[in-house]
Amino acid sequence: MMKPYPTYRQREILQFLMSGNWVSILRLIPVGETLLANLVQAGWIERSSDMKTRDLYRITEAGRTAFKTPVPISYKKATDTGRAAGE
C-alpha cells in the first residue's frame, strides 16, 4: 500500500507534470519504468490510452492532491541511554 503522500522522487515527477499537459516518456527516461508504474498504480498520473500517443503521461487530480499533501516529520524522543547520569 502506498503512502498518502509522495516520496521525494515521486514528488519530483508530479511537479514536472503539474502543467497538466501530456508529457512524452522520452523526457521522463531518468525516472524509470518502475517509478512510472507506481505513480500510475497510485492514480497520481495517467498514461495516454491512444496507441499513437502511448508514451505520454499527465498528472491526475489525485496526483495534484498528493503533491500538496505535506510529508509528516517525526522527531525521536530522548531515551534513557542518551541522558546524562543523575538526571
Secondary structure, DSSP 8 states (H G I E B T S, - for coil): ---SS--HHHHHHHHHTTT-S-EEGGGTGGG-HHHHHHHHHHTSEEE--SGGGTTEEEE-HHHHHHHHS----------GGGS-TT-
